[in-house]
Amino acid sequence: MPNPLLTRPFLLLCSQFLAVSTIVALFFPLQEYLTLLGMPAASAGFILGADALAALIVQPFITPLITARTARRWLLAGALILALALVMEGGSSGEFAFTAARLLQGTGFICVVAAIMPLFVLCIPREMSGRAFGWISLVRLVPYAVVPLLFDLFKVAPAALGGVIRWSALLALLAGALLWLLPRFPQEQEPASGTSFAGIRNSLADRSLLLLFAATVLLYAGYAATFFYLKGFGRAAGLANSGLFFTLATVMMMLVRLFGGSLFDRFDKRRMTMIFLLLSATGTGLILSASNAAILLALAVLCGIGWGVVMPLLNALIFDVSQPETRGLNQNLGLLMLQCGFFLGPLSGGWLLPRGGYPALFGAAAGVQLLAAVLVLLVRNRDV
């Protein structure tokens, strides 16, 4: 009889992940809030990305230090840093103070998430890795679907965001407090192994892992470029309600993971990843041909199904090809590749748009997803 997936530790870790993901989602009206505070547009752009920048800088240094043995201490410290940053941020109105608080927020957030990963891998049965990462990625998406609706339902004005940010510190403290309900794993008593700077070098020297890490960067670069530039394309093309593209795509991603998660472990994960990368690349490339909102939303469904499948499956493939002692480390490296993709995608889009317009931008976004499919094809089948 296979080990169950939805155990108490797994659900508690999902709850902690949900708490910190909800905090990030609460910032969706941040650009309007910064404008109300009188921040210049150039400063606001940097402040918006400051938390991701902090995570990108900090994570390579902390990843080798976070093991199953030390994860609880990092998670608790990260939760306290995050709570402090949110209290500071909610009370800040100046550029320097707000930027400093946002950098601190990114540091606390990445400490919590990087510490959750080594604990997650201890309660995932290998034969259920696809389903497990489907659930984990679903938990991350739920706040992005629910929080904007709650803001609208309760008519929360952007000017009230400071108070919302301060109160969200309680969610950070909740993520830390839930540690006391989390049962101890036997592996937490064992000496750390596999997680070190040498362990990172070994993982990056592994051909299959390197291909999967590169595919992860390409996938998220294509996704992020589409995310940040689609609204501008819709406005330029005269397409009404283009903002619904990502709402619909996100709903599709959630439905795929909610109702299709059990299929992730039933079929060849490598082959499924390639097929659905081709699907998302096709949907992204066809955005340029959308002549009306209905076609654009149909493409959102196509892209949402593709992204809904490939994002958790890439994590599952990284889990499957890793040795048990390096699974936590490699999941954190996968998270680092995600951050790289989110940094490189908009950066490349900003370079391509003035040179080749939207055809170059969306062509490149589709092309990198096709290239990701080729890289997954090169992963040795025997490793998966």
C-alpha positions in Angstrom: 0.0 0.0 0.0 1.6 3.4 -1.0 2.4 6.0 1.6 -0.4 8.6 1.9 0.4 12.2 0.7 -2.1 14.3 2.5 -0.6 13.7 6.0 -0.7 16.2 8.9 2.9 17.4 8.3 2.2 17.9 4.6 -1.0 19.9 5.3 0.7 22.0 8.0 3.6 22.9 5.6 1.0 23.8 3.0 -0.7 26.1 5.5 2.6 27.8 6.3 3.3 28.2 2.5 -0.3 29.5 2.1 0.2 32.1 4.8 3.4 33.6 3.3 2.0 33.4 -0.3 -1.1 35.3 0.9 1.2 38.1 2.2 2.8 38.5 -1.3 -0.7 38.6 -3.0 -1.8 41.4 -0.7 0.6 43.7 -2.4 -1.2 43.6 -5.8 -2.4 47.3 -5.5 1.1 48.4 -4.4 1.7 50.5 -7.5 -1.4 52.6 -6.9 -0.5 52.9 -3.2 3.0 54.1 -4.0 1.5 56.7 -6.4 -0.8 57.9 -3.6 2.3 58.3 -1.4 3.8 60.5 -4.0 6.6 58.2 -5.1 8.1 59.0 -8.6 7.4 56.3 -11.2 11.1 55.4 -11.6 11.4 54.8 -7.8 8.1 52.9 -7.7 9.3 50.5 -10.4 12.4 49.6 -8.3 10.4 49.3 -5.1 7.9 46.9 -6.8 10.7 44.5 -7.7 12.9 45.1 -4.6 11.6 42.0 -2.7 12.4 39.7 -5.7 15.8 41.4 -6.0 16.5 40.7 -2.3 15.4 37.0 -2.7 17.6 36.6 -5.8 20.7 38.0 -4.0 20.1 36.2 -0.6 19.1 32.7 -1.7 22.4 31.5 -3.2 24.1 32.2 0.1 21.5 30.7 2.4 20.7 27.6 0.3 23.8 25.6 1.4 23.1 26.4 5.0 19.5 25.2 5.1 19.2 21.5 5.8 16.5 19.3 7.4 18.4 19.8 10.6 18.5 23.6 10.5 15.2 24.3 8.5 13.1 25.1 11.6 15.5 27.7 12.9 15.6 29.4 9.4 11.8 29.2 9.0 11.3 30.9 12.5 13.9 33.5 11.8 12.5 34.2 8.4 9.0 34.6 9.8 10.2 37.1 12.4 12.1 39.1 9.8 9.1 39.1 7.5 6.8 40.3 10.3 9.2 43.1 11.3 9.5 44.2 7.6 5.7 44.3 7.2 5.2 46.4 10.3 8.0 48.8 9.0 6.6 48.9 5.5 3.0 49.6 6.6 4.2 52.6 8.5 6.7 54.0 5.9 5.9 56.8 3.4 9.4 57.8 2.3 11.3 56.2 -0.6 14.4 55.1 1.4 12.5 53.6 4.3 10.0 51.8 2.1 12.7 50.4 -0.1 14.7 49.2 2.9 11.5 47.5 4.4 10.7 45.9 1.0 14.3 44.5 0.7 13.9 43.1 4.3 10.5 41.6 3.3 12.1 39.7 0.4 14.8 38.5 2.7 12.4 37.2 5.3 10.1 35.6 2.6 12.9 33.7 0.9 14.2 32.4 4.3 10.7 31.0 5.1 10.2 29.4 1.6 13.7 28.0 1.4 13.3 26.5 4.8 9.9 24.9 4.0 11.3 23.0 1.0 13.7 20.6 2.8 10.8 19.8 5.1 8.3 19.3 2.3 10.6 16.7 0.6 10.6 14.6 3.8 6.9 13.9 3.5 6.5 13.4 -0.2 6.4 9.7 -1.4 8.5 9.4 -4.6 5.6 7.8 -6.5 3.4 10.9 -5.7 5.9 13.6 -6.5 3.8 15.0 -9.4 0.7 15.1 -7.3 2.5 16.7 -4.4 4.0 19.5 -6.4 0.7 20.0 -8.1 -0.8 20.7 -4.6 2.1 22.9 -3.5 1.9 25.1 -6.6 -1.9 25.2 -6.2 -1.5 26.5 -2.7 0.8 29.3 -4.1 -1.8 30.3 -6.7 -4.9 30.4 -4.5 -4.2 33.8 -2.8 -3.7 35.4 -6.2 -7.2 34.3 -7.2 -8.9 35.1 -3.9 -7.2 38.3 -2.5 -8.1 40.7 -5.4 -11.8 39.4 -5.1 -11.8 40.1 -1.4 -10.4 43.6 -1.9 -13.3 44.3 -4.3 -15.9 42.6 -2.1 -14.9 44.6 1.0 -14.2 47.7 -1.1 -10.7 48.1 0.3 -9.2 51.3 -1.2 -5.5 51.4 -2.3 -5.0 54.1 0.4 -5.8 51.5 3.1 -3.0 49.2 2.0 -0.6 50.5 4.7 -2.9 49.1 7.4 -3.4 45.9 5.5 0.3 45.4 5.3 0.8 46.0 9.0 -1.9 43.5 9.9 -0.5 40.9 7.5 2.5 40.6 9.9 0.2 38.3 11.9 0.2 35.9 8.9 4.0 35.8 9.1 3.9 35.1 12.8 1.3 32.4 12.2 3.7 30.7 9.7 6.3 30.6 12.4 3.9 29.5 15.2 2.7 26.5 13.2 6.1 25.0 13.6 5.1 23.9 17.1 2.4 21.7 15.6 4.7 20.2 13.1 5.9 16.7 14.1 9.6 16.1 14.2 11.0 14.1 11.2 13.7 11.4 12.0 16.0 13.1 9.3 16.1 16.3 11.4 18.3 14.4 13.9 20.8 13.2 11.2 24.0 15.1 10.3 23.5 17.3 7.2 24.7 15.8 4.0 24.5 17.0 0.4 23.7 20.6 1.2 26.8 22.7 0.9 28.5 24.8 -1.7 30.1 21.6 -2.9 26.6 20.1 -3.0 25.5 23.0 -5.3 28.5 22.4 -7.6 27.6 18.7 -7.7 24.0 19.4 -8.6 25.0 21.9 -11.3 27.5 19.3 -12.7 24.7 16.7 -13.0 23.6 16.7 -16.6 20.0 15.9 -16.1 19.6 18.4 -13.2 21.4 21.1 -15.2 19.0 20.6 -18.1 16.0 20.8 -15.8 17.3 23.9 -14.1 17.9 25.6 -17.5 14.4 24.6 -18.6 13.0 26.1 -15.5 14.7 29.5 -16.1 13.4 29.5 -19.8 9.9 28.6 -18.8 9.5 31.3 -16.2 11.3 33.9 -18.4 8.7 33.3 -21.1 5.9 33.3 -18.6 7.1 36.5 -16.8 7.7 38.4 -20.1 4.1 37.5 -21.2 2.8 38.5 -17.7 4.4 41.9 -17.6 3.9 43.0 -21.3 0.5 41.5 -22.2 -1.5 44.4 -20.8 0.5 46.9 -23.0 0.0 44.7 -26.1 -3.7 44.5 -25.5 -3.9 48.3 -25.2 -1.8 48.8 -28.3 -3.9 46.2 -30.3 -7.2 47.7 -29.1 -8.3 44.5 -27.3 -10.8 45.1 -24.6 -10.4 43.3 -21.2 -6.9 42.0 -22.0 -6.3 42.0 -18.2 -8.7 39.0 -18.0 -6.0 36.9 -19.9 -4.1 36.2 -16.7 -7.2 35.9 -14.5 -8.5 33.1 -16.8 -5.0 31.5 -17.3 -4.6 31.4 -13.5 -8.0 29.8 -13.0 -7.1 27.2 -15.6 -3.8 26.5 -13.8 -5.7 26.0 -10.6 -8.3 23.7 -12.1 -5.6 21.6 -13.8 -3.8 21.1 -10.6 -7.0 20.5 -8.6 -8.6 18.0 -10.8 -5.6 16.7 -12.9 -3.0 16.3 -10.2 -3.6 12.5 -9.8 -2.7 12.1 -13.5 0.8 13.7 -13.0 2.1 10.5 -11.6 0.2 8.1 -13.9 2.0 9.1 -17.1 5.6 9.7 -18.2 6.4 13.1 -16.5 9.2 13.9 -19.0 6.9 13.3 -22.0 4.0 15.2 -20.4 6.3 18.2 -19.7 7.5 18.3 -23.3 4.0 18.1 -24.7 2.5 20.8 -22.4 5.6 23.1 -23.0 4.8 22.9 -26.7 1.2 23.8 -25.9 2.1 26.8 -23.8 4.7 27.9 -26.4 2.0 27.7 -29.1 -0.5 29.7 -27.1 2.1 32.4 -26.3 3.2 32.6 -30.0 -0.4 32.9 -31.2 -1.1 35.9 -28.9 0.1 38.2 -31.7 -2.6 36.8 -34.0 -5.5 37.6 -31.5 -7.8 39.9 -33.4 -10.4 40.1 -30.7 -10.9 39.5 -27.0 -12.5 36.1 -27.5 -9.5 34.7 -29.3 -7.2 36.2 -26.7 -9.2 34.5 -23.9 -9.2 31.2 -25.8 -5.4 31.5 -25.9 -5.4 32.2 -22.1 -7.1 28.8 -21.7 -4.4 27.2 -23.8 -1.6 28.8 -22.0 -3.2 28.2 -18.6 -3.5 24.4 -19.2 0.1 24.3 -20.4 1.6 26.3 -17.5 -0.7 24.5 -15.1 0.9 21.1 -16.0 4.6 22.0 -16.7 5.3 24.1 -13.6 4.7 21.4 -11.0 6.0 18.7 -13.3 9.4 20.4 -13.6 9.6 20.4 -9.8 8.6 16.8 -9.7 11.2 15.9 -12.3 13.9 17.7 -10.3 12.7 15.7 -7.2 12.8 12.4 -9.1 16.3 12.7 -10.5 17.7 13.9 -7.2 19.3 11.7 -4.6 17.2 11.7 -1.3 19.8 13.7 0.6 19.9 16.5 -2.0 16.2 16.8 -2.8 15.7 19.8 -0.5 18.8 21.5 -1.9 17.7 20.9 -5.5 14.2 22.2 -4.9 15.7 25.4 -3.5 18.0 25.6 -6.6 14.8 25.2 -8.7 13.3 28.1 -6.8 16.4 30.1 -7.5 16.0 29.3 -11.2 12.4 30.5 -11.0 13.6 33.9 -9.6 16.2 34.1 -12.4 13.4 33.6 -15.0 11.3 36.3 -13.4 14.3 38.6 -13.5 15.5 37.8 -17.0 12.1 37.6 -18.7 11.0 41.3 -18.1 14.6 42.5 -18.5 14.8 40.8 -22.0 11.3 42.0 -22.8 12.4 45.6 -22.0 15.3 45.2 -24.4 13.4 43.5 -27.2 10.3 45.8 -27.3 11.9 49.0 -28.6 13.9 47.0 -31.2 11.4 44.5 -32.6 8.1 45.4 -31.0 5.6 42.9 -29.7 6.3 40.3 -32.5 9.9 40.0 -31.2 8.8 39.9 -27.6 6.1 37.3 -27.9 8.2 35.4 -30.5 11.0 35.2 -28.0 8.7 34.2 -25.1 7.3 31.3 -27.2 10.8 30.4 -28.4 12.3 30.0 -24.9 9.4 27.7 -24.0 10.1 25.6 -27.1 13.8 25.5 -26.1 12.8 24.4 -22.6 10.9 21.5 -24.3 14.1 20.5 -26.2 16.1 20.6 -23.0 13.6 18.3 -21.2 13.9 16.0 -24.2 17.7 15.7 -23.6 17.2 14.6 -20.0 18.1 10.9 -19.9 15.0 8.8 -19.6 16.7 6.4 -17.2 17.2 9.2 -14.7 13.5 9.9 -14.4 
